[in-house]
Amino acid sequence: MGCGISLNNDYSLKKTERAMKAAVLIQRWYRQYVARMEVRRRCTWTIFQSIEYAGEQDQIKLQNFFTYLMDHFTPTNSNQRDLIAHIFTEDEVYKETELEKYFDHESIELPESYTGPHIDFPLTAAHAAALVEAFRHKQQLHARYVLQLLHETLKHLKLLPNINRVCTCFCEEITICGDLHGQLDDLLLIFYKNGLPSVEKPYIFNGDYVDRGKNSIEILLILFAFLLVYPNEVHMNRGNHEDYIVNLRYGFTKEVMQKYKMHGRKIHKLLQIVFSWMPLATVIDQKVLITHGGISDTTDLDIIAKVDRHKYVSVLRPPKKKKRHNMAEALSIRGGRTSEGDIQTTNMDSRPSLRRLSLTSTPCYSPGTRKRSPHDISKKVRRSVEEELEKCRRQVGFSEPYEDGKFSLSFSESDSESFEVCESDNAEWKQIVDILWSDPMHQEGCVPNAVRGGGCYYGPDVTEKVLSRHNIQLLIRSHECKQDGYEFCHNRKVLTIFSASNYYELGSNRGAYVKLGPDLIPHLVQYQVSRTTRKLTMKQRQKKKKINMGPIFERSALRALREQLFSHKSDLISVFEKYDKNKTGRISLNDWATVVESVLHLGLPWRVLRSQLVQSAPEGLLEYHAWFDDLAIEQPTTEHVHQSLLETLYRNRSNLETIFRIIDSDNSGLVSFEEFCQTWKLLSSHLNMEISNEAISDLARSIDFNKDGSIDINEFLEAFRLVDKIHYTEREGSLLLTTPGDLL
């Protein structure tokens, strides 16, 4: 009996031991699986974010190039002058009477066939609620009402300070929302969950209402309506996308023009002015600071409170302050003469080298210094400026040299004004750029934001310093998409709130808003808009099952990344060949990762992504020519266009569209051959690349499909889109054909 009991106990122990080992193995496998999925999730997120920030950096670089040309370029004929003036000069500044005349809504007739919402002024809560309901049902507000609503909003915004001061003592909670980016469904869901704005339900919206999404104008009109109905309960900060130059690239300009066509230009221009009058920050109970991007080590709320904010129609463009010189100052500073024709001057303070040129060329009279004659000074300054202008002209592509009769530095009484950047203006401008464009970082210090190209990265020490200086306990900012819709950092003294769910792709992230009561403790609410998908047939389900490429979010990110790789094919092969010293056509996987990062500069973990981008690498060596075929990207079939030019077109698609939108002054969607050629000269100069006139002409002819001498912007951009062949063939299986532009 004892022996039997012992055997049973041993068996039970072994069974229990096996069960425990199995449980440990399952647990270990599950942890490894979760870890792998987390790595893949983070890689996917990084892909989208890197491509997004690279686009913002390109936009800022393009604007810096425009600003430099505006300051230093002088055309030689009227056609060049008209084109350059249209691209680079500031928009018209209207006086109050001129504004009312130009944006007169009463001159626009309301047709009897109009079935959209009607609004009257002064607005009531019922009007604002009706507008929400109308937009929910895809109706469009007539241009007459849009202009009237924007004009009333502008009058209200002009009365507001740069920093709104809000108190919680009159309500239970204040709701703060982050970026919406044209995603109306998210705003509607917030209103459904939290309630419409009212005296009892105040809101603060923290910028970036427009771009990327399809309903930016509807979001603005809803928020402006509630702003007018509840001026003490609804507050709107400006974001970095409330900027007409940014709107040219990221879709808001295009949306306004498409929806309002003949009145689109007036609406767009009025919106530029409205954006410039939006407050820059909000402070709750003197303890919580709300700005769109954040702060920097130089952020000073006292300076921000005094800034003349409406000067900054575009924050990407530094301000110019007009300063009048009398004739004596003009002669002494510029060394000009009063008897030689017309003036053509340039601002020489934009770049360090030109700034030094200006300083060294300026006479300085002090005791013991021999005075040089104005004629000697004039010759020296004129020679230096001519050389610099000639260099600029060559860069832009105009080969005609300056002749003595065409260029002079003479001054007349009517032309004794010049534009100079004042140091105080630069300090103000930097304050605004920093609070709209900056991001927090984990390291201490404050460094330029090289990833976005504008603003700075600020560390926890900077946060502590700025908040302590102003006796603030919490900074709430937006500007960055977060997977959970929010994120605390810097010892929970910085809260990022992002309200656009599914920002990169369906399922990519949640949205969130935060509620603050008198105790100023953040209460966060998360949500995610769900979209009904049409049911698939059995055949489509089988096709989709065969593909089995993982979550939509990951698949879209990899597709966008493959397109980036394929559009840099020539550059990648050129560098691959340098690593392939024996000309075998193969390189190591480590070299592959190094080359890809050196060409794309996306800061991605290429070694982690390698398994998803490289299908075959026998013996750890990649056949790089065949690898591009494995990427499964199909290039556009356009005659007379060289491969490298195709890649350049695709990589700079957004830059081209931005320039086209600027040149297309009548918003017709068409540009002439001459404008097209000028665009390419500007772009090639910006990219420091050589494109022959013959190549440009061949390109223009190949995309002028109807041979009318004009190029349709949308057809042009569509003609040079790269296509993912896998998803193109499976389009019937409900897989969407997208581009990085669509994804972002």
NUKEMAR-781926 format. One record per residue (C-alpha): residue number from 1; x, y, z. Coordinates in pm, whole numbers, plus 32768, in hexadecimal, padded with zeros to 4 digits. Layout:
residues N
k,x,y,z
NUM,X,Y,Z
...
//
This chain:
residues 744
k,x,y,z
1,8000,8000,8000
2,8112,80F1,805B
3,81C2,80AD,7F14
4,8085,80F3,7E4F
5,804C,823A,7F02
6,81B3,829F,7EBC
7,818F,8255,7D48
8,804E,831E,7D38
9,80F5,8445,7DE7
10,821C,843A,7CF9
11,8131,842F,7BD1
12,8069,8554,7C5A
13,81A6,861B,7C98
14,8226,85D7,7B3A
15,80D5,8634,7AA6
16,80D0,8776,7B6E
17,8237,87BF,7B0B
18,81E7,8788,799B
19,80BA,886D,79B7
20,818B,897A,7A5C
21,8299,895B,7953
22,8192,8971,7844
23,80FC,8AA5,78E7
24,8253,8B46,7901
25,829A,8AF8,7792
26,814A,8B86,7728
27,8183,8CB9,77FD
28,82E1,8CE8,776E
29,8261,8CBB,760B
30,8149,8DB5,764C
31,8237,8EB5,76DE
32,831B,8E8E,75B3
33,81F1,8EB0,74CA
34,817A,8FEC,757D
35,82DC,9078,7574
36,82F9,9034,73FD
37,81A6,90D3,73BD
38,820B,9202,748B
39,834C,9225,73C1
40,8287,920E,727D
41,8187,9309,72FF
42,8296,9400,735E
43,8347,93D2,7211
44,8203,940E,7155
45,81BF,9545,7222
46,8320,95C3,71E5
47,82FA,9594,706C
48,81C4,9670,705D
49,8254,9777,7145
50,83A1,9786,708C
51,82F7,97B8,6F3B
52,8211,98C1,6FD1
53,832B,9987,7072
54,8403,996A,6F39
55,82E8,9A13,6E7A
56,82D8,9B30,6F77
57,844F,9B59,6F62
58,843C,9B6A,6DE5
59,832F,9C76,6DFD
60,8401,9D4F,6EE5
61,8533,9D24,6E07
62,8466,9D89,6CD9
63,83E0,9EBB,6D8E
64,853F,9F1D,6DFD
65,85A9,9F05,6C92
66,8484,9FE1,6C2A
67,84D9,A0DF,6D35
68,8643,A0EC,6CC6
69,85DE,A123,6B5B
70,84E4,A22C,6BBF
71,85F5,A2E9,6C76
72,8708,A2C5,6B72
73,8674,A28E,6A19
74,8648,A3A2,6917
75,85A6,A346,67C7
76,860D,A3EB,6683
77,84C6,A3EE,65C0
78,8357,A426,6609
79,82F0,A2B9,65E6
80,83F2,A249,66E5
81,839C,A36D,67C6
82,8226,A31E,67C3
83,8262,A1AF,680A
84,835D,A1E5,6922
85,828B,A2F9,69BB
86,8159,A219,69BD
87,8215,A0FC,6A63
88,82E5,A1B1,6B61
89,823B,A2F3,6BCA
90,8161,A30C,6CFF
91,7FEA,A2FA,6CD1
92,7F30,A442,6CBF
93,7EE8,A4EC,6E09
94,7D8A,A578,6E01
95,7D09,A69B,6EC9
96,7BC3,A66E,6F86
97,7AF1,A719,6E7A
98,7BA0,A658,6D66
99,7B65,A511,6E1F
100,79EF,A547,6E30
101,79E5,A5A7,6CC3
102,7AB8,A483,6C48
103,7A0D,A37A,6D1F
104,78AE,A409,6CF9
105,77C6,A2DF,6D2B
106,768E,A3A1,6CCA
107,7701,A3B4,6B61
108,76E7,A238,6B4A
109,758B,A1C1,6AEE
110,74EE,A097,6B9A
111,744D,9FC0,6A8B
112,72EF,9F36,6ABC
113,7378,9DD9,6A81
114,7451,9DEF,6BBA
115,73E6,9CE5,6CB6
116,7500,9D05,6DB3
117,74F3,9DA0,6F0D
118,748B,9F0B,6F43
119,751C,9FE7,7055
120,74C8,A143,70D5
121,7591,A23A,71A2
122,75B6,A261,72C0
123,75DE,A0E8,72D6
124,7526,A019,73D8
125,7570,9EC4,746D
126,7461,9E35,738B
127,7518,9EB6,7256
128,765F,9E18,72C5
129,75B5,9CCC,7318
130,7504,9CD0,71C6
131,7654,9D03,711D
132,76DE,9BD0,71D0
133,75B5,9B03,715F
134,75CE,9B80,6FF8
135,773D,9B25,6FDD
136,76F4,99D4,707A
137,7611,9994,6F4F
138,771B,9A08,6E54
139,7673,9B52,6E00
140,773F,9C83,6D9D
141,7718,9DE6,6E1E
142,76EE,9EE8,6D0B
143,7813,9FD2,6CC4
144,773E,A0FF,6D22
145,7714,A07A,6E84
146,787E,A006,6E95
147,7905,A161,6E4B
148,7813,A201,6F40
149,786F,A108,7052
150,79E4,A138,7016
151,79C1,A2B2,7018
152,7905,A2AB,7165
153,7A0A,A1BB,71F0
154,7B21,A2A5,7185
155,7A7F,A3CA,7239
156,7A68,A2F9,7376
157,7BCD,A273,7362
158,7C56,A3D4,7341
159,7BCB,A422,749A
160,7C80,A2FF,753F
161,7DD9,A30C,75E4
162,7EF9,A231,7574
163,7ECE,A15E,76AE
164,7D6E,A108,771B
165,7D36,A0F9,7895
166,7C33,9FFA,7901
167,7BA9,9FA9,7A5A
168,7B0B,9E65,7AD6
169,7A44,9F0F,7BE8
170,7916,9F3F,7B03
171,78F6,9DD6,7A93
172,792E,9C73,7B05
173,7A2A,9C17,79F9
174,7ADA,9CA7,78C8
175,7B13,9BBD,77A0
176,7C58,9BDB,76D9
177,7C72,9B40,757C
178,7DAA,9B0E,74AB
179,7DE7,9AED,7334
180,7CB5,9A9A,725F
181,7D55,9ABC,7105
182,7C16,9ACB,703C
183,7B82,998D,70D5
184,7A1B,99F8,7112
185,79B6,98A2,719A
186,7A9C,98D5,72C3
187,7A06,9A28,7318
188,78A8,999B,72FC
189,7905,9879,73E0
190,7997,9969,74E2
191,7854,9A33,74DE
192,7788,98F1,74FB
193,7850,9872,7626
194,7890,99BC,76D5
195,7776,9AA1,7662
196,7767,9BD4,7584
197,7818,9D12,75F9
198,7743,9DDD,76E7
199,775C,9EB9,781B
200,776F,9D7E,78EE
201,7857,9CC9,77FA
202,797E,9DAA,7798
203,7A81,9D33,769B
204,7BE6,9D8A,763D
205,7C58,9D16,74E5
206,7DD0,9D0A,74C0
207,7E14,9D43,734E
208,7E48,9C75,7212
209,7CDD,9C71,71A8
210,7D33,9C53,7037
211,7DFF,9B8C,6F37
212,7E1A,9A18,6EEC
213,7CAC,99CB,6F37
214,7B8D,9A0A,6E45
215,7AB0,9AEC,6F1C
216,7B94,9C00,6F97
217,7AAF,9D1D,6F2C
218,7984,9C7B,6FD9
219,7A46,9C59,7120
220,7AAC,9DC8,7112
221,794A,9E3F,70C9
222,78BA,9D74,71EB
223,79BE,9DF0,72E1
224,79A2,9F59,7269
225,7828,9F48,7290
226,7843,9ED1,73F8
227,7955,9FD3,7435
228,7862,A0E9,73D4
229,7742,A055,749B
230,7813,A015,75D5
231,7937,A10C,75C4
232,798E,A0D6,7734
233,7973,9F5A,772D
234,7A17,9EF7,75E3
235,7B87,9F41,75A8
236,7C5F,9EEF,7479
237,7DDA,9EF1,7471
238,7E9D,9F07,732E
239,7F5C,9DD3,72B9
240,807D,9DAF,71C8
241,7F88,9D44,70B5
242,7EC3,9E88,70D1
243,7FB9,9F10,6FD5
244,7F6C,9F46,6E65
245,80C2,9ECD,6DF0
246,8095,9D85,6EAC
247,7F33,9D6D,6E21
248,7FBC,9D75,6CBE
249,806F,9C2E,6CFE
250,7F87,9B6A,6DE0
251,7E38,9B92,6D35
252,7D6A,9CA7,6DD7
253,7D9D,9D9C,6CB6
254,7D37,9C8F,6BC0
255,7C03,9C38,6C90
256,7B88,9DA0,6C9E
257,7BB9,9DD2,6B28
258,7B07,9C90,6ACE
259,79DE,9CCA,6BB4
260,79A8,9E3C,6B6D
261,7A3A,9E63,6A0F
262,79E9,9FC7,6997
263,79DE,A051,6AFB
264,7AFA,9F76,6B79
265,7C08,A07B,6B4D
266,7B51,A17D,6C23
267,7B06,A07D,6D31
268,7C6D,A003,6D31
269,7CF9,A163,6D4A
270,7C10,A1C1,6E64
271,7C72,A082,6F1B
272,7DE0,A0EA,6F05
273,7D8B,A228,6FC1
274,7CAF,A170,70BA
275,7DCA,A07B,7107
276,7EBA,A19A,7147
277,7DD1,A229,7252
278,7DA4,A0E5,7315
279,7E28,A0F1,747C
280,7F75,A044,74B6
281,7F39,9FA9,760C
282,7E3E,9F78,7724
283,7E7B,9F76,789D
284,7D88,9ECF,7990
285,7D7A,9F54,7AF5
286,7ED7,9FE6,7ACB
287,7F5A,9E80,7AF9
288,7F2D,9DC1,79B2
289,7FCB,9E3B,786E
290,7F3F,9DBF,7722
291,8005,9DF3,75E1
292,8004,9D2A,74A2
293,816E,9CB6,748F
294,81FA,9D11,75E2
295,8318,9DEE,7650
296,848D,9E2E,762A
297,859D,9EA6,7713
298,8554,A00D,76A6
299,83D8,9FFF,76C5
300,8357,A131,777C
301,81E1,A15C,77AB
302,820F,A2D0,77E6
303,82A9,A2F8,768C
304,81A2,A218,75EB
305,808F,A2E7,768C
306,8111,A421,75DE
307,8158,A392,7483
308,809C,A42E,7360
309,8022,A2D4,72FB
310,7F64,A32D,71BF
311,80AF,A389,7113
312,80FA,A217,70F9
313,800D,A1A8,6FE6
314,8108,A091,6FB3
315,81E2,A032,70D9
316,82D3,9F8C,6FE5
317,832E,A0E1,6F59
318,8401,A1C9,7033
319,8370,A327,7059
320,83EC,A452,6F97
321,83E2,A5A2,7041
322,83D5,A6D0,6F5F
323,84D6,A7D1,6FC1
324,84F3,A922,6F18
325,8646,A9B6,6ECC
326,867F,AB1C,6E65
327,875E,AB64,6D3E
328,8897,AB9B,6E0E
329,8867,AA4A,6EBE
330,8822,A99F,6D76
331,895F,AA27,6CDD
332,8A37,A9D6,6E0A
333,89A9,A879,6E45
334,8983,A802,6CDF
335,8A7D,A8E0,6C32
336,8978,A931,6B29
337,8968,AA51,6A35
338,8839,AB29,69E7
339,885E,AB50,6873
340,884B,A9F5,67E0
341,86F1,A97B,6789
342,8622,A881,684F
343,8671,A7D8,6999
344,8686,A661,69C3
345,86F6,A606,6B22
346,870F,A4C5,6BE5
347,86F7,A46A,6D50
348,884D,A3E9,6DB4
349,87FF,A37E,6F17
350,8764,A22A,6EDC
351,889C,A154,6ECD
352,89D8,A173,6F9B
353,8ABA,A19F,6E6E
354,89E5,A2B4,6DE0
355,89C1,A350,6F37
356,8B3B,A362,6F4F
357,8B45,A3F9,6DF5
358,8A53,A506,6E65
359,8B19,A554,6F9F
360,8C6C,A560,6EF9
361,8BE3,A63B,6DE6
362,8B50,A73A,6ED5
363,8C34,A864,6F16
364,8C83,A8A3,7081
365,8CF8,AA03,70CF
366,8DAD,AA22,7219
367,8EC0,AB04,729B
368,9005,AAB8,71F0
369,8F62,AA0A,70C8
370,8F9F,AA94,6F6F
371,8E57,AAD9,6EBD
372,8E38,AA32,6D6E
373,8D7B,AADB,6C56
374,8C16,AA6E,6C0C
375,8C8C,AA0D,6AB0
376,8D89,A910,6B39
377,8C88,A87F,6C27
378,8B8A,A86A,6B11
379,8C76,A7A9,6A2E
380,8CCD,A6AD,6B3D
381,8B65,A66F,6BAD
382,8AE4,A661,6A4A
383,8BEC,A563,69E1
384,8BA5,A481,6B0E
385,8A2C,A48D,6AE2
386,8A42,A454,696B
387,8B16,A31E,69A3
388,8A1E,A293,6AA1
389,88F1,A2DB,69C4
390,899C,A23F,6899
391,89D7,A106,6968
392,8867,A0FB,69CD
393,87F7,A128,6867
394,88D1,A009,67F1
395,8845,9F2A,6903
396,86E0,9F73,689A
397,872E,9F37,672C
398,872C,A090,668D
399,8867,A0AB,65C0
400,8854,A216,6549
401,896A,A2E0,65EF
402,892A,A42E,668F
403,8988,A555,65B9
404,89E1,A6AC,6637
405,88A7,A73D,65A5
406,87C5,A635,6646
407,883E,A640,67AA
408,889D,A75B,688A
409,88A7,A7AC,69F9
410,882D,A90D,69C9
411,8730,A9AC,6AB2
412,861F,AAA6,6A72
413,8544,AB5E,6B6B
414,841B,AA81,6B1C
415,84E8,A948,6B57
416,8595,A992,6C9C
417,84F9,A86F,6D5B
418,8595,A71E,6D9A
419,8525,A5EC,6E58
420,85F6,A577,6F79
421,85C3,A468,7078
422,85BF,A507,71CF
423,865B,A440,72EC
424,8524,A470,73C2
425,844B,A3EA,72A5
426,852B,A2B8,7289
427,850C,A27A,73FF
428,8391,A292,73EA
429,8386,A1B2,72BA
430,8459,A0A9,7369
431,836E,A0B1,7494
432,8247,A05F,73B2
433,82FF,9F56,72E7
434,836E,9EA7,7424
435,8216,9E92,74C6
436,8176,9E17,7381
437,827D,9D24,72FE
438,8345,9C97,7426
439,833F,9B39,74C0
440,83AE,9AB3,7615
441,84D3,99C2,7632
442,8551,98E0,7749
443,86B3,9970,7750
444,86F9,9AB6,7800
445,8740,9BF4,7740
446,86A9,9CA9,7618
447,8719,9C5F,74B4
448,8693,9CB4,7358
449,8583,9BC7,72E2
450,863D,9B2D,71BF
451,8532,9A22,718B
452,841C,9B19,7139
453,8502,9C2D,70C5
454,8461,9D38,71A1
455,844B,9D8C,7311
456,8519,9CCE,7411
457,852E,9B9A,74EB
458,8515,9BF9,765B
459,8577,9B1D,7781
460,84E9,9AF7,78E2
461,85DA,9BFD,7967
462,8552,9CFD,7870
463,83ED,9CA6,78D4
464,8443,9CD0,7A44
465,84F0,9E1C,7A05
466,83DC,9EBB,7931
467,82BB,9E3D,7A06
468,8364,9EAD,7B48
469,83AB,A005,7AB8
470,8238,A03B,7A75
471,81B8,9F77,7BA4
472,8113,9E72,7AC1
473,80E0,9D0B,7B32
474,8079,9C5B,79EC
475,80B4,9C8D,7878
476,7FAE,9BFB,778D
477,8017,9BE8,7621
478,7FB7,9B2A,74E5
479,8075,9B1D,7399
480,80DB,99AC,73B0
481,8008,987B,7364
482,800B,9787,748A
483,7F91,9620,7475
484,7EB6,9645,75A8
485,7E4A,97A5,754E
486,7F15,9838,766B
487,8065,981B,7719
488,8102,98A8,7857
489,8273,98FF,7865
490,836A,99DB,7926
491,82FD,9957,7A7B
492,818F,997B,7A14
493,81B9,9AF1,79E5
494,817D,9AD9,786D
495,8042,9A38,77DE
496,801E,99FE,7667
497,7EB5,99E3,75F6
498,7E5B,9975,7492
499,7CEE,9961,7427
500,7CFF,98CF,72C5
501,7CD1,9757,72DC
502,7D3B,9670,71BE
503,7E2A,9786,7159
504,7F1E,96BA,7089
505,7E3A,959B,7031
506,7D03,94ED,70B2
507,7D60,9460,7206
508,7EAA,951D,7223
509,7E53,95E6,735B
510,7D46,9657,7448
511,7CD9,97BD,7474
512,7CB4,9865,75C7
513,7C4A,99A0,767A
514,7C8F,9A12,77DC
515,7BA6,9AAC,78DF
516,7C1F,9B92,79F4
517,7B55,9BF5,7B25
518,7BA9,9CF1,7C36
519,7CA1,9BF6,7CC7
520,7D5C,9C02,7B76
521,7D88,9A87,7B79
522,7D7B,9A06,7A0F
523,7C62,9910,79C3
524,7CA7,986C,7873
525,7BA0,97DE,7788
526,7C08,96FB,7668
527,7B40,9698,7536
528,7B68,9610,73D8
529,7A84,9653,72B2
530,7A0D,950E,7213
531,79AE,9505,70A9
532,78BE,9407,701B
533,7960,9335,6F0C
534,7898,92A1,6DF3
535,7867,9129,6DFA
536,7945,9060,6D13
537,78D0,8F4B,6C2E
538,7951,8DEA,6C67
539,7A43,8E13,6B43
540,7ACE,8F55,6BD4
541,7AF4,8EB4,6D29
542,7BBE,8D98,6C92
543,7CA2,8E91,6BDF
544,7CD3,8F56,6D1D
545,7D1F,8E18,6DE0
546,7E2A,8DB4,6CE2
547,7EDA,8F03,6D05
548,7EDD,8EF7,6E84
549,7FD2,9019,6EA5
550,7F82,9072,700B
551,7EC9,919D,7099
552,7E62,92B7,6FB0
553,7F36,93AB,7075
554,8077,92E7,704A
555,8030,9295,6EDF
556,7FF5,9403,6E87
557,8134,9471,6F35
558,8206,9370,6E7B
559,8163,93D1,6D32
560,81BB,953F,6D6E
561,831F,94DA,6DC8
562,8347,9403,6C90
563,82D8,952A,6BBD
564,83DF,9603,6C66
565,84EA,94FE,6C1C
566,8483,94D4,6AB2
567,8479,964A,6A75
568,85E8,965B,6ADF
569,864D,9536,6A02
570,875E,95E8,693B
571,8800,967F,6A70
572,87F2,9534,6B2C
573,888D,946E,6A0F
574,89A0,9570,69EB
575,8A02,9548,6B5A
576,89CF,93CD,6B53
577,8ACF,93BB,6A3A
578,8BCE,9475,6B10
579,8BAB,936A,6C1D
580,8BB7,9257,6B14
581,8D29,9283,6AC8
582,8D4B,9136,6A0F
583,8C20,9184,692D
584,8B66,9046,6990
585,8A0F,90EA,699D
586,89EF,9086,6B0A
587,8A2C,9133,6C58
588,8A0F,90C7,6DC2
589,88D0,9108,6E82
590,898A,91EA,6F74
591,8A06,92BA,6E4F
592,88A4,92C0,6DC4
593,881F,9355,6F0A
594,8938,9456,6F14
595,88FF,94C4,6DAB
596,8785,94DF,6DC8
597,879B,95C2,6EF8
598,88AF,9696,6E5B
599,87D2,96D9,6D2A
600,8677,96FC,6DC8
601,86D7,979D,6F17
602,859A,971E,6FBF
603,863D,96A8,7101
604,8593,9552,70F0
605,8609,9407,718A
606,865D,936C,7039
607,86F3,922F,70CD
608,85AA,91EB,7181
609,84E1,9238,7045
610,85C8,9167,6F6A
611,84F7,9029,6F83
612,83C7,90E3,6EFD
613,847C,9197,6DE5
614,8579,9093,6D6F
615,84DD,8F4C,6CFE
616,8618,8E92,6C9D
617,8786,8EB5,6CFD
618,8846,8D6E,6CC6
619,897B,8D56,6DA5
620,8926,8EAC,6E38
621,895F,8F5C,6CE9
622,885A,902A,6C34
623,8842,903C,6AB8
624,87E7,91AA,6AB5
625,8775,91C8,694A
626,867C,90AB,6976
627,8612,9138,6AC6
628,8563,9260,6A20
629,848D,9168,695D
630,842F,90C3,6AA7
631,83B1,9213,6B29
632,828A,91E5,6A3A
633,826E,9353,69DB
634,8200,93B3,687D
635,8281,94FA,67F0
636,81A9,95D9,6712
637,81BD,9597,659E
638,820F,96ED,650F
639,82CE,9718,63CC
640,8401,97F5,63A5
641,8440,9805,651C
642,8585,977F,65A8
643,857D,9691,66D4
644,863E,977E,67B7
645,854F,989B,675E
646,8426,97BB,67B0
647,84B8,9776,6906
648,84F9,98E8,693E
649,8391,9933,68DE
650,8307,983B,69D4
651,83EA,9899,6AF6
652,8399,9A0A,6ACC
653,822A,99DF,6A7B
654,81BD,9AB4,6BA4
655,82BC,9BC3,6B59
656,8244,9BD2,69F1
657,80D9,9BE8,6A57
658,812C,9CFE,6B4D
659,81DC,9DCA,6A40
660,80C7,9D83,6945
661,7FBC,9DF9,6A38
662,807B,9F3D,6A6B
663,80AF,9F77,68F6
664,7F46,9F23,68A1
665,7ED2,A080,68FC
666,7D71,A059,686E
667,7D42,9F06,6918
668,7CE0,9E68,67CE
669,7DAF,9D30,680A
670,7E74,9D7C,66CC
671,7FD3,9E04,669A
672,8069,9E71,6550
673,81A1,9DD9,64B6
674,8263,9F10,6514
675,81F0,9EFD,667D
676,823F,9D8A,667F
677,83A1,9DCB,6608
678,83D3,9EDF,6709
679,8354,9DF0,6815
680,8455,9CED,67B5
681,856B,9DED,67B2
682,850E,9E51,6913
683,84F5,9CE7,6986
684,863C,9C7E,68E5
685,86E8,9DA5,698A
686,864F,9D46,6ADA
687,86C9,9BDE,6AAE
688,881F,9C43,6A25
689,87EF,9B66,68F4
690,8818,9B98,677F
691,86E7,9B6A,669E
692,8712,9BCB,6533
693,8618,9CA4,647A
694,85E4,9B86,6385
695,8584,9A97,649E
696,848E,9B95,652A
697,83F2,9BCF,63D3
698,83D1,9A58,6394
699,8331,9A2F,64E8
700,8239,9B49,64A9
701,81D4,9AB9,6356
702,81AA,9959,63DE
703,80AD,99C5,64E6
704,7FEA,9ABF,6415
705,7EED,99B2,63BD
706,7DF5,9A8E,6301
707,7F09,9B5F,625C
708,7E73,9CAC,62C3
709,7FBD,9D45,633A
710,7F5E,9D2C,64AB
711,7FA3,9C26,65B4
712,7E97,9BAD,66A0
713,7F2C,9B9D,6800
714,7E60,9A74,6873
715,7E9E,99AF,6732
716,800F,99FA,674D
717,8025,997A,68B2
718,7F55,9847,6861
719,8027,97F6,672F
720,815F,97CD,6801
721,80D4,9706,6923
722,8184,95C3,697A
723,809C,9498,699B
724,80B9,9371,6A84
725,8086,9253,698E
726,8012,915B,6A96
727,7EFC,923A,6B0F
728,7EA5,92AF,69B2
729,7E5A,9149,6946
730,7D95,9110,6A85
731,7CCE,9252,6A74
732,7B8E,9190,6A34
733,7BC9,90E7,6B80
734,7B82,9233,6C2C
735,7CF1,928A,6C5F
736,7D1B,93FF,6C2D
737,7E1D,9493,6B43
738,7ECF,95A3,6C06
739,7FFF,9683,6BFB
740,80CA,9719,6D16
741,800D,985C,6CD9
742,7EC5,97A5,6D14
743,7F4C,9700,6E4D
744,7FBC,9846,6EE9
//
